[in-house]
Amino acid sequence: ACSTKSNFNSSDIQSELNQKFTKGKELFEKKKYSRAKDEFDYILINDRGSDIGVQARFYQAESLYMLEQFEEAIASYDKVLQFSNDISKIEESKFKICQCYFELSNRHNRDQSNNDLALDKLQYFIDQHPKSSHIKEAENYISILRDRKAEKIYQTARLYLKLREFDSAFLYFDEVLKKYYDTSIADESRISIIFLHLLRDDNALAELYYKSNKDKFRSKEKEKEAGDLINNYNTRANWFKNFIRLYK
């Protein structure tokens, strides 16, 4: 009799969990993420170790991600990696963790530690899954993060330039070109170095730098802007434009 009661209770609980999972997925597909998460939470409280529990964990993480609760989502995706045997879910969870760190880097005023962590996670994902359908998206995230890092260094250089601390400004502009030569801010750094030499009244060095780096410009428009800056820097008509360039 006891055995029969135990089997009945187990079957009854499993049926309830299946219903909760089905309802949770329906709510998730309707974009009712908070209510969907409640259903998956219930399953995990009652049966986290089973197959349905592992599936519920993934959808719990997905719901948290859609609710922009990225730190909680990371913890949930990590649990999926620990317990799931589904290769596609594992790959998807790893990529979603990367996306969470990317989103967190947006939230903290471009905190470099968050940027660096996101970069590391994305590069590790690419190394582990070179044939993933998410590769292009991961590479795009890396490009955005590198642009941010380059921009931060560039703005530091600009600050020194405004203070007319030219040696320090040059070091930071040069750092952009050494570490982030493939970013959108690289051309601006080249133009700024030319401008720095002109501010020092060293036209010869400005021209030499331009000739030596002319072929390195990523944009033809920026290359032309650099040439025009040298040719027109000392004309009266460009005084105000040069003033704006220094303080913009």
N, C-alpha and C positions, 0 to 999 in steps of 0.2 A: 504493500500500500504506500509506504514511504517513497519507494522508487518511482511509482506511478505519479505521485504528487510532484516529485522533483522534476521528472521529465516534462510534466505539464507546465510547471512554472518556467522552466528553461525555454520551452517552445513559445510560451506566451510572451516572455521578455524579448526573445529574438524577433517575434512578429512585430512587437511594438517598435523596436529599434529600426527594423526595415521600413516601417511606415514613417518614422521620424526622418530617416535618410531620404526617402522619396519626397517627402514634404519639403525637406531642406533644399534639395536640388531644384524643385519646382520654384521655391521662393528665390533661390539664387538666380535662376534663369529669368525670373521676372524683375531682377535687380533690387530685390528687397533683402539687401545683404545683412542688415542687422537681425531681422527675424530669421533668416536662413542660418546665421551663426548660432542663434539660440538652439535651433534643432540639432546642429552638429555638436554643440557643447553638451547637450543632454546625452547624446550617444557616447561621447568621450568620458563622461562622468560614470556611466554605467557599464561600458564595455570597450575600453580603449585598445585592448590587445588583439581583438579579432580583426578579420579582414574588413568588415564594415567599419570598425573603429579606425583603421588606417585610412580608409577612403574618406571617412568623416573628417579626419585630421587635415587631409589635403584641402577639402572644401572649406573647412574652418579657416585655414590659412588664406585661401582665395578670398573669402569674405572679408577678412581683416585687411587684406591688401586693398580691396575695393572701397573699404571704409577709411582708407588712408591711415590705418593704425599700423604703421610700417615696422616698428620695433616688435610689436606683438606678433605680426605676421612672420617676421624672421624666425622667432622662437618656434612658431608652429611649423613652418617649412623645415626647420632643422629636425623636428620630430619625425616628419615624413621621411627625411633622409635616413634616419635611424631605423625605422621600422618597415618601410615599404620595399617590396621586391619588384615593383612595376618600374621598368627602365624609363618609360616615357614620363611618368610622374616624377621620378628622381631628377631627370634632366630639366623638366619644367620647374621644379622646386628650386633647383640651383640657379636657374636664370631669374626666377622671381626674387630670390634673395638678392641677386645683383641689382635688380630694379628697385628693391626696397632701399638698399644703401644709396643708390643714385638719388632717389627721392628725398632721403634724409639729408643728403648733401645740399639739396635745394633749400631745405628748411632752416639751416643754421648759418645764415649769412655767409654762405660759401666757405664755411670752416674747412681749412685745408686738411685737417685730420679725417674728416668725413669724405672729402674728395679723394684722398689717398687710399682710404679703405675701399671705396667704391671702385677705384681704378684697379686695385689689387684683385678684388673679387671678379671683376669683369675679365681681366687678363687670364686669371686662373680658369674661368669658365671656358674661354676660347681655347686655351691649351688642352683642357680636358675633353672638349666636345668640338673639335675643328669642323665637323660636318653637320653641326646643328643648324636647324632652320632659323635659329636666333642669332647667328653669327653677325650678319649685317647690322642688326639692331644693336648688338653688343659693341661692335666697332664704332657705331654712331655715338653711343653713350661715351665711349672712351675719347672720341674726338671732342665732344662737348666739354668733358672734364679737363682735357688738356688745354683747351681754349681758355677755360676759367683760370687755370693755374698760370698760364701765360699772361692773361689779362691782369691778374693780381701783381705779378712781378713788373709788368709794364707800367701800371699805375704808381707803383713805388718809384720807378725810374722817373716818371713824370713829376712826381712830387719833388724829387731832388733837383730836377731841371728847373722847376719854378723857383726853388730856393737858390738857384745858380751854384749848386754844389755839383759841378760838372763831372768830376772824377767818379763820384758815387753814382750819378745818373748813368754814365757810360757803362759802368760795371753791370747795372741791372738791365739796361737795354741789351747788352752783349749776352747776358745770361738767357734772355728770351731767345736770342738767335742760336745759342748753343744747344739749349735743351728743348726748345719748342719751335724750331725752324719751319715745321710743317703746319703751323697753326695760322689762323687768319690774322693774328696780331703781329706776325713776323715782319711784314712789309712796313707797318707803322713804326716798328722799332728801327728799321733801317732809315726811314725818313727822319726819325727823331735824332738819330746819331748824326746825320747830315746837318740837321738844324742846330744841334749842339755845337758842332764845329763852326758853323756860321756865327752863332752867338759869341763864340770865342774870337771872332774876327780871323779865323783861320780858313779862308776860302780855298786855299790850295789843298788842305787836308780834306775838306768837304768834297771837292772835285775828285780827288784821288780815291776817296772811299766810294763815291758814286760809280766811278769807272770800274773799280775792283768788284763791286757787288751788283752791277747793273743786271747781269744775267741771272741773279738769284731771286729777283722779285717774282712773286707768285702772280701778281696782277700787273698787266701792262699799264693800266690807269695809274697805279701807285708808282710805277717806274717813271712815268711821265711827270707825275706830281713832284717826285724827287728832283728830276732834271729842271723843271720849271722853278722850283724853290731856289736852286743854285743860281740860275740865270737871272732871276728877278729879285733876289733877296735885297739888294742894295738900292733898288729903285724907290723913289719917293711914294709912288702910288701903292706900293706893297707894305708900307710901314704899318698900317693898321692891321692888315692881314697877318703879318708876322707877330704883332702884339697879341692878336687873338689866338694864334697857334701856340704861343707860349702859355697862355692862361686858360685855354678852353678846357 
